[in-house]
Amino acid sequence: MEKEAQRSVSLRTNRRGERSNQNTHSNDVEGGLFSPAKLHQDYPLKIVWKKGFVRWNFLISLDVVILRTPINTSAVLLHLGLVLALQRWVPTLHSWSQISICNKDSKVFTMWSTIGLVPKPPPQHRCPIPVADDPEKIVIPEGRTPEKIVKNLSYVMEDEISNNGSQNIPLFGGHKSWKQREESFKLKPAMKVHCGFIKDGGAEMSAVDIKHVKKCRFVVASGIFDGYDVPHQPSNLSLRSKKLFCFLMVVDEISLKFIKENVTITEDKDGGKWVGIWRLIPLKHPPYDEPRRNGKVPKILTHRLFPEAQYSIWIDGKMELIVDPLLILERYLWRGKHTFAIAQHKHHHSIYEEADANKRRKRYARPLIDLQMKIYLYEGMEPWSPMKKTVSDVPEGAIIIREHTAMSNLFSCLWFNEVDLFTPRDQLSFGYVVYRLKGLFEFFMFPNCEYNSLFVLHPHIREHSSRIEWVTSWDQLKGNAKISNKGKDWDQASGSKDNLLESRGGLGLWTPYPGNLDAVVLPYVVRTSKAG
């Protein structure tokens, strides 16, 4: 498969909103250090290369040797010393950073830029994706990826009995204890975990839709909640993908009504509802008060909604997919033998950076975001650094590509459980779950510029929000202080004026935590990007 001819695809030029980005990737993609655009400044370096004084493969080996040892102060000083020595040997070089940093995506470059020794390059907005030539010629792997660690995964389906012997009111995520949460991170061949869909907890599909999704092995899934969008039709689909994939758009009842009023819905002989290629999957009885948290059900628990699916591609409802889904699976899963792929965030590497941005942008109540971060820090989640094995702790979660193996499904369950317990800001909990699994969950985090080449972003028809997003203090949460910084969507936001709290989600923020968080001080965050 890897010997197939491949092409670099960037389908987004000349599409809506892309005129200003035509040249954003020229510096890093168009030929690297020896591109024609940079010839005048790199020509002395090219002379050095031709004369053989410095071999880049030696320098790459230098980076690899150092990075395979623990990165500490001694290693950094050793690297710096060797590079400075090389600069004395090769005076024609403009700067020592040109020797050391031969690849701007390498950990070495990231390490130097993090500690301020080299300037950070502006992040690319989009770049070509090295996808295969023809979807019709892609060879789909037979069978499933073998299970190595978790071989049998099952789910808690009934809510627990309370301490006084009475049955708790069923919650979609269940009444999890801190002990159960802790046990769920200890990997064993057979595991049983909470994973939403507790009986009578909400998010119910009709019998017609259940029958339809049972035949779906390949799925492109999306979702619209709170009536803020209409489905956008995928483009550049091959005939093979149109036959192979089920395109499933999960909606709540508010969104179904909104879509009916704005676009044409057709109905098949079995009563199934369609908008173009999308099959609408209405969920009755939303499990949460907060629309954003409801949207995490199909996004993260795709394997629970569509249990027969072997492969899925999730794409947020505001996006138009513009790359054939078979090409996506080949590029991000099959080529590298991955089972889970997600893009890295454009600006942030640390969850504490992302939390700070969420507070500034009023994405959720500030004290509740702080409490979640304090719990994570107390439990050992350090800020991201180049010494970590992961490319980043923060993903762009709007596109998720999965093979539904037991390990991939377990990760999705644990990720969802954090969203259920704490805040609906799923980018805050992704890296935490990766950390708790101690490197045993393997995934592909691909460049953000490729992520931006997979879709066209359409603006929301209207913004959706919750009143809790404007909360900045505990006094406001408890009703002891007025909220003066109301946004323009305050009157349309979900929630009542008298109750800012969610009653069915985020219960971990109100359940006594077993550790002492009084002495926990959140890391100081330096804002690294105006847009971040």
SULJO-V918572 format. One record per backbone hydrogen bond with DSSP energy under -0.5 kcal/mol. CO is the residue of the C=O (numbers start at 0). NH is the residue of the N-H. E is the energy in kcal/mol with one decimal. If there is no record, write none. Layout:
co: {CO CO}
nh: {NH NH}
e: {E E}
//
This chain:
co: {0 4 6 6 7 8 9 11 14 17 18 20 22 24 24 25 28 30 31 34 35 37 37 38 41 42 43 44 45 46 47 47 47 48 53 54 54 55 56 57 58 59 60 61 62 63 65 69 71 72 73 74 75 76 77 78 79 80 81 82 83 84 85 88 89 94 94 95 95 96 99 102 105 106 107 108 109 110 111 111 112 127 128 128 130 133 134 137 148 151 153 156 159 161 165 170 171 173 176 177 178 179 180 181 182 184 188 188 190 192 195 197 200 203 205 206 207 208 209 211 212 214 216 216 217 218 218 219 220 221 222 223 227 227 237 238 239 240 243 244 245 245 246 246 247 247 248 249 250 251 252 253 254 255 256 257 258 258 265 267 271 272 273 274 277 277 278 279 279 280 281 283 283 284 288 289 290 291 292 293 293 294 295 295 296 300 300 301 303 305 309 310 311 312 313 315 317 318 319 320 323 323 324 325 326 327 328 328 329 332 332 333 338 339 340 341 342 348 349 350 351 352 353 354 355 356 357 358 364 365 366 367 368 369 370 371 372 373 374 375 376 379 384 392 393 394 395 395 397 398 399 400 401 402 404 405 406 407 408 409 410 411 412 413 414 415 416 417 419 419 420 420 423 424 425 425 426 428 429 430 431 432 433 434 436 439 442 443 443 445 446 446 447 448 449 450 453 453 455 455 464 465 466 467 470 472 473 474 474 475 481 486 488 488 489 493 495 498 505 506 506 514 516 519 523 524}
nh: {3 132 8 130 9 128 12 14 17 20 21 23 25 28 29 29 30 33 34 37 38 40 41 42 45 46 47 48 49 50 51 52 53 51 55 57 58 59 60 61 62 63 64 65 66 67 68 71 75 76 77 78 79 80 81 82 83 84 85 86 87 88 89 90 92 97 98 98 99 100 101 105 109 110 111 112 113 114 116 117 115 129 8 130 6 136 137 139 150 190 192 198 167 164 161 173 197 175 180 181 182 183 184 184 185 186 150 151 153 155 194 200 171 283 209 210 211 212 213 214 215 216 309 310 245 220 312 247 314 249 316 251 460 461 241 242 243 244 217 246 219 247 248 278 221 249 280 223 282 255 256 257 258 259 260 261 261 262 273 270 267 279 265 277 274 279 248 272 281 250 283 202 203 202 290 293 294 295 295 296 297 298 299 300 300 303 304 305 306 308 403 218 401 220 399 318 457 320 455 234 326 327 328 329 330 331 332 333 334 336 337 336 402 443 400 445 395 392 353 354 355 356 357 358 359 360 362 361 368 369 370 371 372 373 374 375 376 377 378 380 379 381 387 430 344 396 342 398 315 342 313 340 311 404 408 409 410 411 412 413 414 415 416 417 418 419 420 421 505 506 507 508 425 427 428 429 430 432 433 434 435 436 438 437 439 441 444 341 445 343 449 450 451 126 452 453 321 322 319 457 493 468 469 470 365 476 477 479 480 478 483 489 491 492 492 466 498 495 508 509 510 516 519 521 525 526}
e: {-1.3 -1.4 -0.6 -1.4 -0.5 -2.5 -0.6 -1.6 -1.8 -1.8 -0.9 -1.2 -1.1 -2.0 -0.6 -0.9 -2.4 -1.0 -1.3 -1.8 -1.4 -0.7 -1.8 -1.3 -2.0 -2.1 -2.1 -2.1 -2.4 -2.3 -1.0 -1.4 -0.6 -0.7 -0.5 -0.7 -1.4 -2.7 -2.2 -2.1 -2.2 -2.4 -2.8 -2.1 -2.7 -1.4 -1.4 -1.0 -2.3 -2.5 -2.5 -2.5 -2.5 -2.7 -2.4 -2.2 -2.5 -2.2 -2.2 -1.8 -1.4 -1.6 -1.9 -0.5 -1.6 -1.3 -0.5 -0.9 -1.9 -2.5 -1.2 -2.0 -1.9 -2.6 -2.6 -2.7 -2.2 -1.6 -2.5 -0.7 -0.8 -0.5 -2.6 -2.2 -2.9 -1.5 -0.9 -0.7 -0.7 -2.7 -2.0 -2.7 -1.1 -1.8 -2.7 -0.9 -1.7 -1.2 -2.2 -2.2 -2.3 -1.7 -0.5 -1.1 -1.7 -0.9 -2.0 -2.5 -2.6 -2.2 -0.5 -2.3 -0.5 -2.8 -2.3 -2.2 -1.7 -2.6 -1.0 -1.3 -1.7 -0.7 -2.5 -2.1 -2.7 -0.6 -2.1 -2.5 -2.3 -2.8 -0.7 -1.0 -1.9 -0.9 -2.0 -1.5 -2.1 -2.7 -0.6 -0.5 -2.8 -0.8 -0.5 -3.2 -2.1 -0.7 -3.0 -2.4 -2.5 -2.3 -1.9 -2.0 -3.0 -2.2 -1.5 -0.7 -0.9 -2.8 -2.9 -1.9 -2.3 -2.5 -2.6 -1.9 -2.3 -0.6 -2.7 -0.5 -0.5 -1.7 -0.5 -0.8 -1.9 -2.5 -0.5 -1.9 -1.8 -0.5 -1.0 -1.4 -0.5 -1.1 -2.5 -0.8 -1.8 -1.0 -2.0 -2.4 -0.5 -1.7 -2.9 -2.0 -2.7 -2.4 -1.5 -1.8 -2.7 -0.6 -2.0 -2.6 -0.6 -1.6 -2.3 -2.2 -2.4 -2.8 -2.0 -2.1 -2.3 -0.6 -2.8 -0.6 -3.0 -2.8 -2.6 -1.3 -2.3 -2.4 -2.0 -2.5 -1.8 -2.1 -2.3 -2.0 -2.2 -2.2 -2.8 -1.0 -2.0 -2.4 -2.0 -2.1 -2.2 -2.4 -2.2 -2.1 -2.6 -2.7 -1.7 -2.6 -1.7 -1.1 -2.1 -0.9 -2.4 -0.8 -0.7 -0.7 -1.7 -0.6 -3.1 -2.8 -2.3 -2.2 -2.8 -2.4 -2.4 -2.1 -2.3 -2.7 -2.7 -2.5 -2.5 -1.4 -1.6 -2.7 -2.2 -2.7 -3.2 -0.7 -1.4 -0.9 -1.6 -1.8 -0.7 -1.4 -0.5 -2.1 -2.0 -2.3 -2.3 -1.5 -1.1 -1.5 -2.1 -0.8 -0.6 -2.3 -0.8 -2.3 -0.8 -1.5 -2.0 -1.5 -1.3 -1.5 -2.3 -0.6 -2.5 -0.6 -1.9 -1.9 -1.8 -1.2 -2.2 -1.6 -2.3 -2.8 -0.9 -1.0 -0.8 -1.6 -0.8 -1.3 -0.6 -1.9 -0.6 -0.7 -1.6 -1.4 -0.6 -0.8 -1.3 -0.5 -0.5 -0.6}
//
